[in-house]
Amino acid sequence: MYAEKMLLSEYITEIENRGLSASQKENVEKVVTLSEKFHRDAGIEAGQRRVDERTVVIESGHQPNFLPHAGTWKKAFLGDYLSKKIEGAIFLFGFADQNLSTAQILSQSRVPAATKTGSLSIGFKIPEKERWKTFDSISKPAPEEFEEEIARLKGHYPEGLGEMEALMRKSYERAKNLADMNSFIYANLCSAWGLSAHFFRYSDVQKAALFPEGYEKLLSLLPRYNSIYNRVLAEEKIEDMRPLDMDSAPFWLHCPCGGKVQMRLAGGVLFGKCTCGKEHEFAVEQAARHIHEMSPAAVSRNIVFAQGLGTSVFLSGAGGGLRYGRISDAISKEMGLALPATIAWKGRDYYLGKTHKAVLKDLARNAGIDSFVDREAVRARIEGRKKELAEAIKSSQDKKELQKYQGQAKTLEVQLAMAEEVFSLVPSFLDELVSLGSPVVLQAWERMLAGAHVENADDAYLISRDTVFDAEADKTYAVLAGL
């Protein structure tokens, strides 16, 4: 259908309107209704969109991470951009609030800081005893803990948090759990930007028992599903995902305790045991009665949602999302299931925040560097400075003078390590917002997409283009991250 490489504007005109079946239209309408509930809970205006059989469904989603990196927010921006360019399109964005709470990235993030580690951890810690629970089962922080974190952030950004402080306070007040707090912050900022996304929770989809046909279809073809999954895993050499046991069901069952149970299928019976010790078991013919207690795994999620919603375009993350997508696409192709066009925005934002500038200033003063865009020149000057200090230390006769040069040598090593960490970090989007402000960021992203190319990569389409906010900032990052 698509050429190997084309302008995004050309790609948009070639997106197929796949047409919605009666059941898909009904499912989209139900998700829109769930979205309206989420928007009410978050305190933002719900988008208006009438659904018919010609509606073009653009779908995306993400974990409700705490103030995630810029790439996560670009998903929503790109979805809005496409939905406004494609006639009859609707953009659905789901929050995977049912994920287990084991990953720190769900509740914490990092911003650049002039420390030995080059960063400051922000967010909230989940007690070890609760990490086996789903994220939507984790309570939001206590009021004093939330206020302490706001104060700590404002201490790091003396100029203030800008629009984010009000959005964070509003989201905290309206949220009933930690997943909602993070989701509300994300959705409120997108709403403030004027993005036309229909946000919803995956947990609400589960409780509404949507997509039973998708669950039943995969269960009926389970050996084939698992076989294709494992084959693609091996062929693509995806090493950070484990092969499936042939009796593994591609769904989780949610235990009343807040845990998730890996279900297995043998002898026509689905069964599994929760971490809490409770055993679950029911006949596969009764699976439809348990849909409200089940959620798909990462790969099966792509298949179940695409089949149930008639998705035309799926916006993937540029990392793990594309790996899951390669597996789900192969399964869908071989099993004759719905296969949406997949697109991902792969590119970094290069800007100089207060910490970046402070690191550059200190390093320039100590090492005598005028510019940080030429790797060899910077390396030569650093090595020259190290040699100067080594010779000064060696030839020093006075104790105070010796200590001075030793201190300068030590400071240089610390500055170099800090610079490498600061410029290697993929930080929370908060730092970019505080440094640049929403108008500057949004205008740059809009300009970037207006001239962007889309390139075919393993049956997915990639927009591979960075956004550079400060002259030659990308070159500065490349030099210092490689020190």
N, C-alpha and C positions, 0 to 999 in steps of 0.2 A: 504493500500500500504506500509506504513512505519511502522517499529517497534516502540515501545514506546520510546526506547532510543538506539542511535547508534552513532558511530563516524561520524563526518562531512564527512570524506572521503567515508564512506559507504552510507550516505545520498545522496551524489552527484551522485553515480553510479545508484541510484534508481529513480532519477528524470525522469519523463516521458517526452518524446518528443511528444507533443500533435499534432504536424503537423499543418501547417497554411492553412486555406482556401485561395482561390484566393483573397477575399476581405481583409482578415487579412494580407496577404503578401503585398498587395498594401498599406494598412494602415501603416505597419511597414516601408516600403520604404519611405512613405511620412513623417513619424516622423524622419527618418534618414536624410531626406532632410532638415527638420526644424532644426534638430540638427546641420547640417553643417552651417546653417545660424547663429545659436547661437554661435558656435565655432569661426566663422569669427568675429562676433561682440565682442566676449570676447578676441580675439587675441591668441587663442590656436589652435593647430593642431586638425583637425577632424579625428576621427577614421575611418578606412576603414573596411567595412564588407559587403559582398554580401549577400542579403537576398533571401532565397528560401523556398519552402514549408516545409523543414526539419529544418529550423532555430528554435533554442530554445530561446524564449524570456524571459529574466530576466528583471523585471521592478521594479523601486522604484522611490521615489520622496520626496520632503520636501518643506516647506516654505523657501523662500530665506531670512533666518534670518541673522542678523549681527553677524559674527564670533560666531556661535553656539557652544554648548558643544560637547565633543568628540564623544558622541553616534551618532550624526548626520553625522559626517565624517566617522564613521565606516560603515554606510550604503553603501557609495561609495566603501570603501575598500572591504567589503564583496561581493558586486556585481561584482567588478573586479576579486576577488579571484575565485568566482564561474564561471564566464564567461571564465576564463582561464583554468578551470578544466573540463568544459563540452564541448564536441565537438560540433561545430556548433552553439555556444551560442552567443547572442548579449545582451548587457546590456544597457537599456534605463533608464535615470534618468531625471525626470521632475521637474521643479521649479514651485511651485504653486504661481505664481506672481500675481494672480487675487484675492487673499484673501483680505478681508477688513483690514484696517490699525489700527484696534482697539487694537491689542495686542502689548504691549511694546517690547516683545521679538523679533518682526520683525526688529526693528531698533536699539535696545539696548541690551547689554549683561553685564555681571559682571565678574570681575577678583578678586582674593583674595587681600586684602589690610589690612595693620595694622591700621584700623580705628575702631570706635565704632561699626559700622555695619559689620565689617569683610570683606567688599568688596568695590570695586570702580565700579561705573556704567560707561560703555563705550558706544560709539555710538552716535546716533543723535535723537533728539526729533522731533516727527511729530506734527505739530500744531493741537490743538484740533479741529479746524474748518475743518480739512482735514481727520480726522480719519474715517469718513464714506465712504471715497473713497477706491477704490482698490489700492493695494500696487504699482502696475505698473503705477498708475496715480500720484504718489508722486514724486516730483522733487528730484534729488540728492542734497546733501548739497552744499551751496555756496563754492567757492574755499577757502575763508578765514576760513570758519567753518570747512572744511575738514582739512586744515593745522593746525588749532588749536587743533583738536582731535589727529592728528598724534603727535604733540608736547607734548600733555598731556600723551599719551601712552608712548612716549619715556622718559618722566619725571618719569613715574612709573617704567619703565624698563630701567635704565641708561645704561645697557649693550647693549641696542638696541633691535629692533624687529626682527632681523634676516631676513629671506627670506620674511617675511610677509609685511615689509614696501614697498618693490618694487612691490609686487603683489597688495597691496592695492592702490598704486599710479597708476599703470597700469589700474586696474579695474575702478578706479574713472574717469580717463581720457576717457575711452572708453564707459562708461555707459551713458545712456540718462535719467535714472530714478533711484530711490533708490533701487528698487527691482533688477534691472540689476546690480547695483554696488555690492550688496551683493552676487548675483548669480555668478558674474564674479570672485569675490575673491575666493569663494568656488571652482569653476571649475578650476581656474588657479592653485590653490594649488594641486588639484587632478591630474591635467595634469603634474605638476612638479614632482609628485610622480610616474608618468608613468601609472596611472590607465586608463583602456580602457573603459571609460564610454561615452555614447552618450548623452550629456546634451541637454535639450530642455526646452522651456517655455510652460507652459500650455496656456498662452495667444495666442501663435502662433498656437497651436492646435485648439483653438477656432476660430481664424480668418480664418484658413484653412477649417473650417466647417467639421472636421473629426467626424466619428462615428455617423452619423445620425440614423442608424438602432438601435443603443443602446438607444438613446433618445426616438425614436418612440416606441420601445418595452416597456420601462418602463412606458411611458405615457399611452399605451394601457392597461396596467395591474396596473394602479395606485392604486385603492382601495386595491388590494392584496398586493402590495408593501408596502403601509403605514401600513396595518394591521400586516404584518410580522415584520416590523420595530418596531412597538410599542410593540408587544408581546415579542420579543427578549429583548428589552429594559427593560421590566418588569421582565422577567425570569432571566436575567443576573444581575439584580439590578444595572444597569448603571445609577447612579444618576446625573452625570454631563452632561447628554444629555437629551433634552426635547422630549416628545412624539410629533408626527406629527399630525396636523389636517388632517382629511381624504381627504380634497381637496387640500392639499399642494403638489405642484409639486416638484420632487427631483432635481430641477435645479434652477439656478439663471439667470435672464436676466440682461445684462449689459446696463445701461442707458448711453447715451452720456455724461452726467455730470461727470461720473466716479464712480457713485454709483452702487449698486447691488440690484435688486428687487426680493423679494420672490414672485414667481408666484403661482397662484392657478388655479385649473381646475374645472369648473362647467358649465353644459349645453353645453359641447363641445367647450368652450371658455377658453383660457389661459389669465389670467389678473393679474395685480399687479400695485402698486403705489410706485414710488421712493421717497426717502427722500426729493428730490428736488421739489416734487409735480407733476412731470410728470406721467401720467397714460399710461400704456402699455396694449394692448389687441389684440389678434388675434385668429383665429379659430385653434383648435388643428390639423386639417388637414394641416395647413400651417406651422407647427412647423419646418419642414425641412428647410424652407426658412429662419428661424431665428437662425439656429444652430450657425452661426458665431457671434451671439450676446449673446449666452448662455454658461454657464459653469455648470458642475455638482456639487452637494454638496459633502461633504466628503465621505459619504457612497456610493452614486450612482457613484462617480468617480471610485471607485474600480471595480464596475460592468461594467460600460461603457468601461473603458480602457481594462479590461481583456477580454471582449467580442470582442472588436474591434481589439485588438493586438494579440489575441491568447496566452496570457501570460502563461508560464509554471510555473514560480517562481516569487512571489511577495515578495520583501523585505520590511517588515513593521518596523515602529518604535516600541520600546518595551513598549510604554505608550499608548497614545491616538490612535495611529495607530492600535493597536491590538483590542481596543474596537470597532472602526469603522469596523474592519475586521470581528469581530464576527457577527455583524449585516449583513454586505454585504454577508458573506459566507452563512448565513442562508437563505437570500433572493435568492441567486443564486442557492442553492440546491433545494429549493422548487419550483423555477420557471424554473428549467432546464437550467440555464445559465452557462457560462464558470466559472470554479472554479479552479484557480491556487493554487499550493502549497504555503503556506505562511511560511516565516521564519523570525525570528527577533534575533538580537544580543543584549542580555541583560547582561550588565556587566559594571563595573566602572573601570576607570583608577586611580590607587593610586600612586601618586608621591609626592615628597616634593620640591615645588618651593621656591623661596626666601622668600615669606611671611610666608609659612608654617614653614620654618626653623627659621625665626626670632621669630615667636610666641613661638615655642618650646624652643628656647634658653632663652628668657625672662622668660617664665614660669618655666623652670628648675632652673634658677638662683634664682628667688623669692621664689619658693616653695621647693627647694632642691630636685627636682625629677631627678633621674638618667636615667629612662627608662619610655616610655609612652605606653608600650604594654600590661601591666597588669592593667585592669580596677580597681580592688579592691585595688591594691597597690597604684595606682595614687590617688584614692579617699581618701584612708587612709592618704596619705602624705599631700594632700590638706587640709583635715579636721584638721590634726595635726598642719599644719602651721597656719590655721585660729585660732585655739585654742591658739597657742603660741602668736600670735599678740594680741588676745583679752586679754590675761593675762598681756601682756606687757603694753597695753593701760590702763588696770585697775590699775596696780601697779605703773605707771609712776608718779613721783613727779615733774620732770622738764618739763616745757612747751615745750621746743624744742624737748625733747625726746618723749613727747606725740604726738606732731605733726609728728615726724618721723614715729612712729609706725602706727598712723592713716593714714598717706600717703601710707605706705607699704600695709596696709589692703585694702585701696581703690584701689591701683594699682593691687593687686591680684584679686579683683573682676572684674576690667576692663579687665585684662588679661584672666581670665576664660571665660568671656562673649565673648571676641574677638576670643579666641581659638575655642569655640563652633561654632561660626558663620563661621569662616574660614574653619574649617574641615567639616562643614555641607554643605557648598556651592557646587553646581554643576556648575563649572565656565565655562567661554568661553574657547574654545580649545586653544586660543591664549596663555594663561598662561602655558599650557603644552608644546606647541611648543617652546616658549621662554626658558622654563626651561630645556627641554630635547633635542630639535632639532628633525627634521623629521626622520633622519636615525634611531635613537634609538627607536622612537615610532613605525615606520613601521616594524622594525625587531621584536619587541616585539609582535605586532599584528599578524604578520605572524607566529611566533612560537605558539602563543595562538591558532590560527585557525588550525594549523597542528595537534594539539592533542585534539581539542575540541570535545565534545559530543553534539548531538542534541537530544532534548527531546520533546515528544509530550505534548502539553498543550492547551486544548480546540480547537483541530483541527488545531492549528498553531504549528510550530516547533521553539523551543527556543534554542539558544546557551547561556547558563547562566554561564559565566566565567569572572572573573575579571582579569585585567592586573596590576600586581604589579611591579613598576619600582624601588622602594627603599625597601631594606630589611625591612620587617615587617611594611611597610607604611600602609597597610590595617588595621592592628591592632591599629596603632596610630590613624587613622581616626575614627575607631569604638569607641575608648576610649574617644577621645576629642569631637566628635560630640554628645556624650551622656552625657556630663557634665551638 
